[in-house]
Amino acid sequence: MENLILKYFFTSIVIIFLANSATGQNPNQLPILLDAESSVIENSSNSISFIKLKINQENNFQLLADKAMASSLDFSTNEWELVGNVYLESNGINIKSQSALIKFALNEITEAIFDGSPVIFENIDSLGSINVSGGAEKINYSKRSGFISMEGDAFLKQGNNDFKGCSLTYDIQAEQITSGSSECGQPVVITITPSE
């Protein structure tokens, strides 16, 4: 059968990828839960698509999207295309956009490329306070390197200070902001608001 359509058969699909259940294991070894309103598996094109997708791995990440497509359910190495109300929550980083390409390796997100008008992100500390927030037309989040690169009308707010430019990079670990390329012809503008 060329198309196997699983629609409204289940109100949701839950797929659990079981891994080692030992206490203290790495977050990327925990089960990955996938929940969707409906799905389509196309054997001819070797693709899987979902409507109203939620992917969750405890203590590691959560992904939401109106639509999603991938070549398989293998999270050890795969790419997912997400469209519509895309949301990523990963280790204190929250990102919202209209579309994204999410790359997985060894059952964890390694890189996520977001597009939108704008893409919005927040870095939230362990107490729930926002350390940094910002956005741009395109954001590249590299979990392994710990950088968020912003291109196109990029802006950041850190405390009372605002940064604007065509390209900005945020180092998550160091909480450091760097101006990117000057090829766009626009300078970086920093607005410093004195503390009271």
C-alpha positions in Angstrom: 0.0 0.0 0.0 1.5 3.3 -1.2 -0.1 5.4 1.5 -1.0 4.3 4.9 -3.2 6.9 6.4 -3.8 6.9 10.1 -6.3 9.7 10.7 -8.8 9.9 13.5 -8.1 6.2 14.2 -6.5 7.3 17.3 -7.0 10.7 18.8 -3.4 10.8 19.4 -0.4 8.7 18.6 2.1 8.0 21.3 5.4 6.5 20.3 7.9 5.7 23.0 11.5 5.1 22.2 12.7 3.0 25.1 16.3 3.4 26.3 18.2 2.5 29.4 15.9 3.2 32.5 18.7 3.4 35.0 18.6 6.3 37.5 21.0 9.2 36.7 21.1 8.4 33.0 21.9 11.1 30.4 18.8 13.0 29.3 19.2 11.8 25.7 18.8 8.2 26.9 15.3 8.8 28.2 12.3 7.8 26.2 11.1 10.2 23.5 7.4 10.7 23.5 5.6 11.7 20.2 2.0 12.8 20.3 0.0 13.8 17.2 -3.6 14.5 16.2 -3.0 12.6 13.0 -0.3 11.1 10.9 0.4 10.0 7.3 3.1 7.4 6.5 4.1 7.3 2.9 6.2 4.3 2.0 6.8 5.4 -1.6 8.5 8.7 -0.6 9.9 7.3 2.7 8.3 10.1 4.7 6.1 10.6 7.8 4.0 13.7 8.4 2.1 14.7 11.4 -0.6 17.3 12.3 -0.5 19.0 15.7 2.7 17.4 16.8 4.3 17.3 20.2 7.6 15.7 20.8 8.9 15.5 24.4 12.0 14.0 26.1 12.0 14.6 29.9 14.7 16.9 31.2 16.0 17.5 27.6 13.5 19.1 25.2 9.9 19.7 24.0 8.9 20.5 20.5 5.5 21.7 19.2 4.2 22.4 15.7 1.0 22.5 13.6 2.6 20.3 10.9 5.8 18.2 10.8 7.6 15.9 8.4 10.5 13.5 8.7 12.0 10.6 6.8 11.7 8.2 9.8 11.1 8.0 13.5 14.8 7.4 14.2 16.1 10.1 16.5 19.7 8.8 16.5 20.2 10.7 13.2 17.3 12.5 11.4 16.0 15.9 10.4 12.5 17.2 11.0 10.7 20.0 9.1 8.2 21.9 11.3 5.6 24.5 10.1 3.1 26.6 12.0 3.3 27.7 15.6 6.7 26.1 16.1 7.9 26.0 19.7 11.1 24.6 21.2 11.9 24.4 24.9 15.4 23.1 25.6 17.6 23.6 28.7 16.2 27.1 29.6 16.0 28.2 25.9 12.5 28.9 24.5 12.1 29.6 20.8 8.9 30.5 18.8 8.7 30.7 15.0 6.6 29.9 12.0 9.0 27.2 10.6 12.0 25.2 11.6 14.5 22.5 10.6 15.4 20.4 13.6 18.5 18.2 13.4 18.8 15.2 15.7 21.9 13.0 16.6 22.2 10.4 19.3 18.6 11.1 20.4 19.0 14.8 21.1 18.7 18.0 19.2 22.0 19.1 17.9 20.9 22.1 15.8 17.7 24.0 15.1 17.2 26.5 12.3 14.2 28.8 12.7 12.5 31.2 10.2 9.8 33.7 11.0 8.9 37.4 11.1 10.4 37.5 13.7 11.6 34.3 15.4 11.5 35.0 19.2 13.7 33.4 21.9 14.1 33.7 25.6 16.8 32.3 27.9 15.2 31.5 31.3 17.2 30.8 34.4 16.4 28.1 37.0 14.2 30.5 39.0 12.0 31.2 35.9 13.4 34.7 35.3 14.3 35.8 31.7 18.0 36.5 31.4 18.0 37.5 27.8 15.2 37.8 25.1 15.5 38.6 21.5 14.6 37.8 17.9 15.4 38.0 14.3 14.2 36.9 10.8 16.3 33.7 11.2 17.8 32.0 14.3 20.2 29.2 14.4 20.4 27.4 17.7 23.4 25.1 18.2 22.9 23.1 21.4 26.4 21.5 21.3 28.3 24.8 20.9 25.8 26.7 23.1 25.3 29.6 20.6 22.2 31.3 19.2 23.0 33.1 16.0 20.5 35.7 14.7 20.3 37.1 11.2 18.1 39.8 9.8 16.8 42.7 12.0 18.3 41.0 15.1 17.5 42.4 18.5 18.4 41.4 22.1 17.4 42.6 25.5 19.7 41.8 28.4 18.6 43.5 31.6 18.1 47.2 30.9 20.2 47.1 27.7 19.0 46.7 24.2 21.1 45.5 21.2 20.0 45.9 17.5 21.8 44.9 14.3 21.6 42.8 11.2 23.5 40.0 12.9 24.0 39.1 16.6 25.3 36.0 18.4 24.4 35.0 22.0 26.7 32.7 23.9 24.3 30.9 26.3 26.9 29.7 28.8 28.9 32.9 29.1 25.7 35.1 28.7 27.8 37.1 26.2 26.4 39.0 23.1 28.6 39.5 20.0 28.0 41.6 17.0 28.1 39.6 13.8 29.0 40.5 10.2 29.2 44.1 9.1 28.5 43.2 5.5 24.9 44.3 5.8 26.0 47.9 6.1 24.2 48.6 9.4 26.0 49.3 12.6 25.1 47.6 15.9 23.1 49.9 18.0 23.3 49.5 21.8 20.9 51.3 24.1 22.0 51.4 27.7 19.3 52.3 30.3 20.9 53.4 33.6 19.8 51.5 36.6 17.8 53.3 39.3 
